[in-house]
Amino acid sequence: MVQLTRVDEPVDAYPLTFRVARALRSSPYLHGSSILFSAKSGVVTLRGTAVSYYQKQMAQEVLQKLADVDEIDNRIEVGIA
């Protein structure tokens, strides 16, 4: 399935869950990690496993730049993904 997006729409027009998923998926710092998330009313909860504390922190840093993210609950565990 191909998803088309309009170029003239502002990024903030997309739902928060879409923007969080895209940010996590496109980050070069998170390869090898297994991260799940939920997003509702500006609160993003991260769960899963990262291979290092650096990856855990980078998952949070990537999301802090997104509009409408008011709080990040980082419950990612560090270990083998």
JOFEN-V883323 format. One record per residue. N is the residue number from 0. RES is the residue in one letter. NEAR is the number of other ideal C-beta (glycine too) atoms within 10 Angstrom. Layout:
# JOFEN-V883323
{{N:RES:NEAR} {N:RES:NEAR}}
This chain:
# JOFEN-V883323
{{0:M:2} {1:V:3} {2:Q:5} {3:L:4} {4:T:10} {5:R:6} {6:V:4} {7:D:6} {8:E:9} {9:P:7} {10:V:11} {11:D:10} {12:A:11} {13:Y:13} {14:P:10} {15:L:19} {16:T:13} {17:F:14} {18:R:20} {19:V:21} {20:A:14} {21:R:13} {22:A:19} {23:L:20} {24:R:9} {25:S:9} {26:S:17} {27:P:6} {28:Y:15} {29:L:20} {30:H:9} {31:G:12} {32:S:20} {33:S:14} {34:I:19} {35:L:12} {36:F:20} {37:S:12} {38:A:21} {39:K:9} {40:S:8} {41:G:13} {42:V:13} {43:V:26} {44:T:14} {45:L:21} {46:R:14} {47:G:16} {48:T:17} {49:A:25} {50:V:16} {51:S:14} {52:Y:10} {53:Y:11} {54:Q:20} {55:K:22} {56:Q:14} {57:M:18} {58:A:24} {59:Q:14} {60:E:12} {61:V:17} {62:L:21} {63:Q:10} {64:K:8} {65:L:18} {66:A:10} {67:D:13} {68:V:17} {69:D:8} {70:E:9} {71:I:20} {72:D:12} {73:N:15} {74:R:11} {75:I:22} {76:E:11} {77:V:14} {78:G:9} {79:I:8} {80:A:17}}
